[in-house]
Amino acid sequence: MHWVCASSSSERNQMTVLTNTDARTDVLNRLRRAEGQIRGVQRMIEEGETCLKIAQQFSAVRKALDSTYLRMTMCFMEQELQTCLQPADTQKAGVNVMLKDMETLLARMG
């Protein structure tokens, strides 16, 4: 199945930006936390911490970045679906439930 958005190509290029302010703030906050974790890993290396403890922190950073990527992707999908499909108010709840379920399923894959 191919999805075709009714908007023009110039509008589509503009839609590649995450326009939802709350979603953008959430993604930026998640990235700032990951940045702090990376600084923590750098400190651990500088202070001669064990490789096992450093590896555990690397794992935490990877999970934080993976979840941030998933959240950004889902926000983008929601934004694009709302623009392309323009669901009626009665359908929006169903679309939101579907997106939340998809996010849950994708998070379990990581």
N, C-alpha and C positions, 0 to 999 in steps of 0.2 A: 504494500500500500504506500502510495506517495502522498505526502502532505503538500498542499499548495496554498500559500497565503495569498489573500486577496489584495494585499498592499503592493505598491510599486516597488521596484528594486531599490530605489533611493530610500524609501521608507524602511525597507528591510535592512539596509546597511546601517541606518540609524538605530534600529532595534537590537543590534548586536551589543549595545551598551546596557549594563544592568541599571535600569531606571528606578526600580523600587528603592526608595530611600532607606527603609527599615532593613531590607535585605542587604543593601550595600554596607550599612553600618554594622550589621551582624558579621558579614564576611571580613570587613576590615578589623573588627575586634578579634575575631578568630585568628587572623594573620598576625596581629600584634602579640597575642598570647604565644603563638608558635615562634615568633621572633624572639620573645623572652626565653623560651625553651632552648632555642639555638644558642643564645648568648650563654645560657647555663651550661650547655654542652662544651662550649669554648672554654669557659672557666674551669670546668672539670678536667679538660685536657691540660690546660695550663698548670693546674694544681696537682697533676699527676694521679688523678683518680683511676681506679681499676677499669680495665676494658669492659668488664661485665656491666658495671654501673653505667658507663658511657653508652654502651650498646642499648641498655634499657631506656635511657633517655632518647637515643636516636629513634627507638621504636615508638616512643610517646610522640615525638615530633612528627614522624611519618603518619601516625594515626590522626594527629591534629590537622595536618595538611590534607590528608585524604578526606576527612570529614568536611573540611572547609571547601574543598573542590566539589564534593557531592552537594553541599548546600548551595553553592553558587550555581551549579549546573541545574539543580531543581528550580531555583528562583528564575533562572533564565528560561527554562522550559515553561514554567507557569506564565511568565510574561509573554512569551511567544504564542502559547496556546490561547491566551486571552485575546491577543491581537489578531491572530489568524482565524480562530474559530468564532470569536465574539459570541460566546454562549449566552443564552437568556439567563436571567437571574435565577430561575428555577433549576438550571443546569449547572450553575457555578459551584454549588455545594458538591455535586457529584464529581466534577472535575477536580476540585480541591481534595476530596477523599481519595480519588484515583492517584493524584500526584503524591500525597502523603504515603499511600501504600507503596507506590513505586520507590519513593525515597527509602522507606524501611527495607524493602527487598534489596535494593542496591547497596545499602549500608551493610547488610549481612554478607554480601559478596566480598567486601574488603577485609 
